[in-house]
Amino acid sequence: MEGIIEIEGMEFFAYHGCYETERIVGNKFMVYARIQTDCSKAAQSDDINDALSYLTAYEIIAREMMIKSHLLEHVAQRMIDALYRTFPQITHVTIKVSKLNPPLGGKIAATSVTLSK
């Protein structure tokens, strides 16, 4: 049974950006993860050992979020690669990384990058 695990509203303070100031001052970011995997065994057994660990997925995303990057594309790709390395049972992943209040010279709620594999 194919299932979808979503981890929504992950908020981080990190130091990503093309401008040096962004990498010094930092900014708030939101991350959304959608992980497609076989949930058959966990659905039948009700045993955490048969499920993809949401905690481990969150820890992977948080770890990658703390590595400074110029581009959100790079951050999202690292997250996807790390999730696939840790969970070979994954069949599809979508990661959306949003920079809140980006310094673009106007009032902008967020800029986002979404990557899927």
N, C-alpha and C positions, 0 to 999 in steps of 0.2 A: 504494500500500500504506500504509494507516493504521498509524502506529506510536505507541508511548508511550515517552517519555523521562522517567526519574525521577531526580531528584537528592535523595539522602536524607542525613539526619544533618548538615545544615549547622548549625554551632554559631556563635553570635555573642554578644558582650557588648554590650548596648545599653541605652537609657534610655527605655523605654516604660512608661507607667502613668498611672493617674488621680491617684495621690498624688504630691505634689511630691517627696517623699523618693525615690520610684522613679525619677524623672527626674533626680535628682542622683546617687544611689548606683549605679543601674544594676542589671542582672540578666542571667543567662544565658538565651538563647533557642535553640530548635531550629526549623529550617524544613525542610519537605518540599515538593518541587515535583513535579507530574505534568503533563507537557506532551504533548498529543496533536497530531500533525502528520503530514504525508505524508512517509514515509521511502523511497519508491520509488526515487528517483534515487540517493540515497546508498547504498541497499542494492545497487544494480546497479553503481555506479561505483567504490565503495570510495575515494571522494575526499572529503576533509574539506570542500571548498568546496561540496559538494552537501548537506551535513548542517546541521542546526540546531546552532549552537555551544553546547556545554555550558558552556564557559568564559564566553561572553558572557551566557548565562542566569544563571550564578552571580554574575557581576559586577553584573548588574541587581538581583538579589535582595539582594546585600550592600549595594549603594548605598542601596536603599530601606530596608533594615533600620537604617541609621545615622541616618535622619531621625526625630527624636523625635516620638512620637505618644502620645495618651492611650489609644487603643484598638487592640487587635490586629486588629480588623476593618479599621481604616483602613490599617494596615501591609500586610495581605494584599491589600486592594483596590489599593493603589498598585503592589504587585509585579505583580499580574495585568495592570493597565493598561499598565505599562511593558513587560512581555513581549509583549503584543499589538502595541504600537507598534513594537517592534523586529523582531518576527517575524510579518509578516502571514500567513504560511502556517500559523500555529497554528489548530487547530480547537476545542481545549478546553484549559483550564488549571485545575488544582486546586492551591491553596496552603494548607498547614497551618502555622500559627505557634504555637509552644508556649512559654509562660513557665515556666521551671523554678523550683521552690521558691517559688511566689508568696506574698507576704505576706498571707495570709488568716487568720492566727491559729491555724493548726494545721499538722501535717505533711502536706503535699500535694506530690506529685511534680511535677505540672505542671497548668496550665490551657491549653487550646488553642482556637483558632478555625480552622475550615476553610471556605474560600470557593471556589466554582467558577464558571467562566463559559465 
